[in-house]
């Protein structure tokens, strides 16, 4: 059954599925793939803890796995159903599809479904795994890793400009919590500012020399969230900051340096750690280094990993997210080419 990857992308982007709200997209894919003759399974994923930001009114969550009955896939095509908020509706012109998920990663889902159909027709033992939660904590991938099917290769899809990634950076989420003592701001000597402690700690962290790897690049750090205090005339009794560090190697050295730099001024919590991953070149596919993190570190039981997908990471997570219709169609052939190279090697 031939699949129109552009039309399927339109349909998927028309379904709002920000993280924790993936249920409608999962149902759509389950019904679509089952109707195409695939054996489809739902992998239940626990709901997030009560009070998790963005999870309000979220419903049932599950990954979708599709394969052939009684067959162990040699290669599994995988990406994620969830998108970052806010939802951006579909629009298009002659060249591009625009909207949330067009390149990250609903266009990739469409290309992988079309590629899987071609591979099945060619006699390749192929499966598909579409997970929830990649944009937040890889919760879906963690569940899937305990339900691996015995595949030899995993082709993960993220926007790589249709180039095969030779590496992807890891991620270290750092949360800093400072405590102080409230007082009238006219008498600062009677209080202790949590905000001052936090600012000083952040300054010293940002001054740290982060690791660098030749051919890969450097670790980078971003302070994404800061909050604290009560009012301009009150000495702040609490403050916090959330950082994300993109790793180019093991996290232990960076974690130790952060704890040393903070020097007891804040409580340090490393709430998420995803390792740096190296991958290999295959055939004549063009290559790149992904400066972002993927679900690959959480899918270690699904075979040797590869990372490839249409679209640019530079427009993902932005109001102008888009994907070229031509690149989307061409990606189907790239997935087929890579899978054939792998199973014939």
C-alpha positions, -999 to +999 in steps of 0.1 A: +000+000+000+016+032-011+016+060+015+016+097+006+040+111+032+029+147+026-008+139+030-001+118+061+019+147+076-010+170+070-033+146+090-008+142+118-001+179+122-039+184+124-039+164+156-028+184+187-004+162+207+018+183+230+037+163+256+013+145+280-015+150+255-005+124+229-036+101+232-054+113+200-022+109+179-016+074+193-052+064+185-049+077+150-016+058+143-030+026+159-060+026+136-041+037+105-014+010+109-038-017+118-059-009+087-027-013+067-023-048+079+003-043+106+001-061+140-002-031+164+005-030+201+000-003+226+027+001+253+011+018+283+031+047+297+024+060+332+008+094+336+031+121+351+029+130+388+001+153+398+012+189+395+036+183+366+036+215+346+017+210+313+002+177+323-032+192+334-061+173+318-038+149+301-053+115+293-041+080+287-006+077+273+009+049+252+036+041+226+026+025+194+046-005+181+038-021+147+053-051+131+043-083+114+027-111+134+052-138+145+081-119+130+111-103+148+120-071+129+157-067+119+153-029+117+129-007+136+121+029+125+113+051+155+105+086+165+081+105+188+044+115+187+046+144+212+054+180+203+064+210+223+037+236+232+021+257+220+001+240+193+006+257+159-021+248+133-012+235+099-007+258+069+011+253+037+023+269+005+036+253-027+070+243-012+065+239+026+042+225+053+041+247+084+029+240+119+038+222+151+053+189+144+059+193+107+096+185+112+097+175+149+086+149+144+052+142+126+067+146+091+093+120+102+065+096+114+049+100+079+082+093+061+089+063+083+054+048+077+059+052+040+094+037+042+082+008+063+056-001+036+082-001+009+106-022+030+079-047+038+072-051+001+109-057-005+108-085+021+127-067+048+117-076+084+108-041+096+089-026+125+078+009+137+080+024+172+063+057+179+068+069+215+054+096+238+073+121+260+105+126+241+103+164+244+103+162+282+118+131+298+118+102+273+092+084+295+078+066+265+113+054+254+121+042+289+089+020+288+097+008+253+132-002+263+118-028+287+096-042+259+123-046+232+115-070+203+150-083+195+157-060+165+193-056+153+191-020+142+172+011+154+168+041+130+156+070+151+141+100+134+149+136+143+155+167+121+190+162+108+186+179+074+185+144+059+220+137+070+231+107+090+243+117+125+278+105+136+271+116+172+244+133+193+251+153+224+239+142+258+218+163+282+222+172+319+193+190+335+205+210+366+181+225+391+194+249+417+174+257+449+185+286+472+171+294+506+172+327+525+156+346+552+128+372+547+132+407+560+121+443+551+142+455+522+151+487+542+170+465+566+188+439+544+212+431+573+182+414+591+176+390+562+194+367+538+187+369+501+181+336+483+182+355+450+217+369+457+229+333+465+214+320+433+228+347+411+263+343+425+261+305+421+249+309+385+277+333+377+304+309+389+288+280+370+287+300+338+324+308+343+333+271+343+353+258+313+331+230+298+345+199+280+354+201+243+359+171+219+376+175+186+353+169+157+322+172+179+324+206+196+320+219+231+295+213+259+270+243+261+249+255+290+216+274+291+198+289+320+162+284+309+141+292+340+146+315+370+121+322+397+120+335+433+112+362+457+080+378+471+081+415+462+106+442+455+105+454+491+110+419+506+143+401+510+138+369+491+136+337+511+136+313+482+148+312+446+155+286+419+170+282+385+168+254+359+197+248+335+203+224+306+238+214+296+245+197+263+272+170+270+300+159+247+312+132+270+306+116+304+287+138+329+306+130+360+333+157+355+308+184+347+285+175+377+315+176+401+326+210+388+290+224+392+288+212+428+322+227+436+313+260+420+280+262+439+299+258+471+269+251+493+250+283+483+222+262+467+209+227+467+219+211+434+196+184+418+206+167+386+171+157+375+179+143+341+210+128+325+211+115+290+245+104+277+265+115+247+262+090+218+286+081+190+273+064+159+288+051+126+288+061+090+269+039+066+272+039+028+273+072+010+248+091+031+259+126+041+268+130+077+265+156+106+268+159+144+236+165+163+240+191+190+207+180+205+196+149+225+173+122+213+155+091+227+184+069+215+201+067+250+168+054+264+163+028+236+195+008+241+178-026+239+165-020+203+197-026+185+225-006+171+213+031+168+213+054+138+199+089+136+184+104+104+155+126+095+142+153+072+139+190+083+160+214+102+164+215+140+168+253+136+130+257+130+119+230+154+103+244+186+097+278+169+065+295+156+079+290+121+084+252+122+082+238+087+093+210+064+099+210+027+075+187+008+103+176-015+127+167+014+098+149+031+092+127+001+130+122-004+133+111+032+112+080+024+139+068+000+167+077+025+151+055+052+147+027+027+183+031+016+197+030+051+176+001+062+187-020+031+224-011+037+220-023+073+202-056+067+224-066+038+257-058+057 
